[in-house]
Amino acid sequence: MTLEVAPNQSFGIEANEVSKELEALAGQPTVITVRGQLYKKPAGKKKQKPDASAPLKILILEVQKKE
């Protein structure tokens, strides 16, 4: 599954218990509000940037609103 945030920008969704709530909405033109984490700096690393060659995946932490 992917989360489209703009017509030309989307992110893969990391599977977890919260993201399973979104599976029923897949393929539907639905507007939702979620809280998530796109990148987490590894512990002990200073100014670590994400690997630009790997696509970012979003970790859904909470589904706040479904319309």
C-alpha positions as CSV (number, residue, x, y, z in Angstrom):
1,M,0.0,0.0,0.0
2,T,1.1,3.6,-0.6
3,L,-0.1,6.9,0.9
4,E,-0.5,9.6,-1.8
5,V,0.2,13.0,-0.3
6,A,0.2,15.0,-3.5
7,P,-0.5,14.1,-7.2
8,N,3.2,13.3,-7.7
9,Q,4.3,12.3,-4.3
10,S,3.6,9.0,-2.4
11,F,5.1,6.9,0.3
12,G,5.0,3.2,0.9
13,I,3.3,2.2,4.2
14,E,5.2,0.0,6.6
15,A,2.8,-2.8,7.7
16,N,1.8,-2.8,11.4
17,E,-1.4,-3.1,13.4
18,V,-2.5,0.5,12.9
19,S,-1.9,0.4,9.1
20,K,-4.2,-2.6,8.9
21,E,-7.1,-0.1,9.5
22,L,-6.2,1.5,6.2
23,E,-6.4,-1.7,4.1
24,A,-10.2,-1.5,3.8
25,L,-9.8,2.0,2.3
26,A,-7.2,0.9,-0.4
27,G,-8.3,1.8,-3.9
28,Q,-10.9,4.2,-2.8
29,P,-10.7,8.0,-3.2
30,T,-10.8,8.6,0.5
31,V,-9.4,11.5,2.5
32,I,-7.9,10.6,5.9
33,T,-5.7,12.2,8.5
34,V,-2.9,10.1,9.9
35,R,0.0,10.6,12.3
36,G,3.1,8.8,11.3
37,Q,6.9,8.7,11.2
38,L,8.7,9.1,7.9
39,Y,12.3,8.8,9.1
40,K,14.0,8.0,12.4
41,K,17.6,8.9,12.9
42,P,19.6,5.9,14.1
43,A,20.6,6.1,17.8
44,G,24.1,7.5,18.3
45,K,24.4,9.0,14.8
46,K,24.9,12.7,14.3
47,K,23.3,14.5,11.3
48,Q,22.4,11.2,9.7
49,K,20.5,11.7,6.5
50,P,18.2,9.0,5.0
51,D,19.6,7.0,2.1
52,A,18.4,8.9,-0.9
53,S,18.6,5.8,-3.1
54,A,16.0,3.9,-1.0
55,P,12.4,4.9,-1.1
56,L,11.1,6.3,2.2
57,K,8.3,4.3,3.9
58,I,6.0,5.9,6.4
59,L,5.2,4.2,9.7
60,I,1.5,4.9,10.6
61,L,1.2,5.6,14.3
62,E,-2.4,6.7,14.4
63,V,-5.4,7.1,12.1
64,Q,-7.0,10.3,13.3
65,K,-9.9,11.0,10.9
66,K,-11.7,9.2,8.0
67,E,-14.0,11.2,5.7
